């Protein structure tokens, strides 16, 4: 998959992109269909389909690059903030982990999250979901330590 992945090809220099950040473990480039001018995609150079597959050793450098890119987007474009997001599998147009960094301004037309928000039916439903997630977190931690 990595050989056919357009983001892997961008990271290796085989495909041109409007690069804005180049580091040993990550590169960032302008999205070709931006929400706003300056919308960047930050990717690890190595191929990982989603955040769950990103090794611990690569998480720190990738998120340090995200922090740098976020500050740069705000400073260079006079943005009041930034929207930073990762899609995992669903809505992920390229199956290579990528972080969107989008410059934001008040009243720019982007409405919070892009989906309707709801409520839990009652406190017991919320508690049941919390317990399922805590159990899954412990299983995930255990599997990553092996």
Secondary structure, DSSP 8 states (H G I E B T S, - for coil): -TTT-HHHHHHHTSS---EEEE-SSEEEEE-TT-SSTT-EEEEESS--SSGGGS-HHHHHHHHHHHHHHHHHHHHHHT-SEEEEEE--STT-SSSS-EEEEEEE-TTSS--SSSS-----SSHHHHHHHHHHHHHHHHHHHHHHH-
